[in-house]
Amino acid sequence: MSSTSSIKSADQELQHSASGEHQDRLKKLAELLKLGINPYPAQVKRDQKIKTILDDFDDFNKSEKVFHIVGRLRGRREHGNLTFADLEDASAKIQLAFSKKELGSDSYHNFLKLIDLGDFIAIQGQVFLTHQGEKSVMVKDWQLLTKSLRPIPDSWYGLKDEDDRLRKRYLDLLLNPELREIFYKKAKFWEVTRNFMKEKGFFEVETPTIETTTGGAEANPFKTHHDDFDLDVFMRISVGELWQKRLMAAGFEKTFEIGRVYRNEGSSPDHLQEFTNMEFYWAYANYEDGMKLTQDLFQEIALKVFETTKFTTKNFHYDLAGEWPRLDYQSEVLRQTGIDVLKSSEQEMMSTLQKLQVKYEGTNRERLTDTLWKYCRRNIAGPVFLINHPKLVSPLSKAKVDNPELTERFQVIIAGSELANGFSELNDPQDQQARFELQQKLIDQGDQEAMMPDWEFVEMLEYGMPPTCGFGFGERLFAFLVDKPLRETTLFPLMKPRSEKNEKKD
């Protein structure tokens, strides 16, 4: 029997067993109600967390202090008139002792007969050490807080099916403390980012998530309809890039935003349709300033969140410490593929991609150039700054003075992927209009990822925007640093409804 068949067979057996236990718990619920015990009370008495009890155990023991703790029942071991159980809250787990002598016959037997693993209970008790020296709590009184009607999967078997794990994420998180720890780290990841930006004098802002045009990136947007305005609108694909630039024109000099963005594109281990990004805009700064700030930010995240600068992602080993080298876009593509992205013809590009067995969509020069680069980047461990991007693939970036075909843009390359993007922002309204017109031609030719023109943004530039550096990165960086697929570092990734999945199987 294959391992997959074994898992399915075990899952079916567990489901059958769970169904029987579900009925048993419903009977216990009815019995609780008959006894006048509220299985879902609103009022809870709690004056200590379990971790505090464990950390200050000696003080609680010396003072013989009575306290109140709460949590979920995670284990139980019966020994006649004494029952040990494990109680877990968000801070820690501790052993409880339920004694028939201490509680009285009715309370003790009600606990044995009507309380199950997975139930939430409140405990009044005092600490003591068992004969084996384990820190424990002698229960003086207990109260049911929530009756669970379905059994929690056995911690040995857990949730084996990936679809079940992500769909029943609450159980996945409950059974996997290491997974919970990832999300505590992720929260700290954004906290460190926010604090760093504020310490550098950046002002946190909020910009629209619903837009009439999707500016600031090249991606396929989610489209919806605004009923009141009778207008088609889009969910944003960047964290307010064109809005934050408007703020530069409005007199702000340093802004940043951490927020959700939406891209109606394919899913992969490194891509989701909804995710969190951070973008900053810095007046009177250029891409050189941006690279220095980015390096400092990433190194601070590494040290304060992970306490190291050395990481392994997808079998790439890299160190974020020190000065990061720079990699020339044109030279690197030429070195790896033999194609000069500024001089080679579209036909030569397509021919090379075919020889490399790389699939490509679209035959326009911008898409072909980007596809060639994506082939090359997968071989780079990083961290490196990719620089000197062709203007064609950088519609919002300022051209280099010494070579107008290239731009003052940088990307952070780590473990074969682009994890951040920044540039000296284009603030020439006529140049911007010409580039938007080119993007519009690509859209008219069917390129769904071309950038939507924002003509009101061009008008803003005509009033004047100071020289500005813009930069953005997303939670994919965090996923890379913990070496997990992006889906695994998302609390509740989007899932198809069960009915649709079953219909496809049929």
Order of alpha helices (4+ residues) and beta strands (2+ residues): alpha-alpha-alpha-beta-beta-beta-alpha-alpha-beta-beta-alpha-alpha-alpha-beta-beta-beta-beta-alpha-beta-beta-alpha-beta-beta-beta-alpha-alpha-alpha-beta-beta-beta-alpha-alpha-beta-alpha-alpha
